[in-house]
Amino acid sequence: MRLLNNYFLKSTLFIFFLFAAIFLLYSVSLLSFGFLKSFILAGFITYFNFALGFFSIKLTLEKSAKIFLIAVLGGMVLRLFLMLIMVFISLKFLDIRADVFIFVILFFYIVYLIIEIFYLFMIKGSN
């Protein structure tokens, strides 16, 4: 159970170190500012999506199965719609590299989805 309590923190620290590595590459002039800006924006959008999903799982764990499924699956639809709006606004109105932005969105979305699935399996295994 202790692992479950620190799961979000550990996931966040992993992503923070990934961001620090990208910033380090930028600081030694291996990456351009456009790449860094696109990476950070895409990372924050997907992290916001992940945090909303993680806390919706955490808040509804002790509820009935029906409420849990409505919150998780319904929340997933709302989060995807919100993320679509943020991606569209970012691509339309901000001066970012679209190729980097879309790739990082895809990469982090898959990583965060895997983290959420592992979290759900760990919850199931601890019960």
N, C-alpha and C positions, 0 to 999 in steps of 0.2 A: 504494500500500500504506500510505503514511503516513496517508491519510485514513481508512482502515479502523481503524488503531490508535487514532485519536482520536474515533471515531464515537460510542462510548458516552459519553465526556466531553462532547462537543458536544450530544448529545441531553439529557443531564442538565442542562447549563447552560441550555438552552432552557426546560426544565420549571422550573428554579429561578427564572428570570426571570418566568415566568408566575405562579408562586407568590408572588414578591415583588410583582408588580403587584396581585394579589388582596389581599395583606396591606396594601399601600399604600391601596387602596380602603377597606379596613376601618379603617385608622388615621385616615382623614379622614372617617369616619362615613358612608360611602356604602353599606356593607354591614353587616349585623348579625353578631353573634358566632355565632349559630346557622348562618348561611350559611358563615362562615369555618371553623367547626368541621367542618361537613359536607364542605366542599370539601377541606380538608386531609386528613381521614380517607380520603375516596375517592381522593384523589391518592396517598396513601401505599400504599393497597391495590393500586392499579393499577401504581404504580411498582415495588412488590415483585414483582408478576407479570411486568412487563417485564424487570426485572433477572434474574430466574430464567430467562426465555426467552432473553435475550441471552447469558447465560453458558453456557447449554446449547448454543447454537449455536457459541459460541466454543470450547468444550471439545471438541466433536465434529467440528470442521471437518476435521481431519487424519485422521479415522477413515474407515472404509469407508462407502460410500453407505448400506448397510443399517443400520449402527449410527447414522449421522447421522439417517436418517429415523425410526428408533425413538426416538432421543433427542428430536428436535424435535417429531414428531407425538404420541408418547406423553407427552412432557413437556407438550405443549399441553393434553392431556386432564387430566393431573394438576393443572396450573396453573389450568384453568377450574374444576375441582372445589374446589380450595383457595380460589379467589376466591369461589365460590358460598358456601362455608362462612363466610368472613370477612364477606361482604355480609349473609348471614342473621343472624349474631351481632351485627353492627353495628346492623342495623335492629331487631332484637328487643330488645336489651339496652341500647343507648345512646340518649341523648336527642339525636337529630340530626334535621335536616329531610330527610325521605325524598325529596322531590322534587329537591332540590339534589343529594343524595347519589347517587341513581340516574342523574341527568343527567350528573354529573361522571364517574361510573364509565363510562358509555357513551362519553362524549367522549374520556376518556383511553385507554380500551381501543382505540378506533378509531385514535387518534393513535399509540399505541405499536405497534399492529399494522402501521400504514403504515411506521413507522420500522424495524421488524424486516424487513418485506418489502423496503424499499429497501436495507437492509444485506445481505440475501441476494442481491439483484440486483448490488450492488457487488462482492460476493465472486465471483459468477459472472463478472462482467466483468473482474475482475483476474486470473483464471486463464487 
